[in-house]
Amino acid sequence: MKTPLERAQAKREQLERELRRSPDFHLYLLTKSLRDRARMESVLMDIPQFALWRTLTRSVESVEASGV
């Protein structure tokens, strides 16, 4: 049985595979500037898959950083 973290990671990976079909998502991943990245996030948030991917990414990173 998978843990909630493992399920979140799997869903995030699935969403990322789908989002990688979008040139805008590729550009987002390549963007280094925090200001530019934030601006791109605001545009990409209109895509439900991106919003979920971003939420899952931040949650997973938070759990991993806490060492749980």
Summary of the structure (lengths in Angstrom):
residues: 68
radius of gyration: 12.8
end to end distance: 17.8
largest distance: 40.1
contacts: 155
relative contact order: 0.16
helix: 79%
strand: 0%
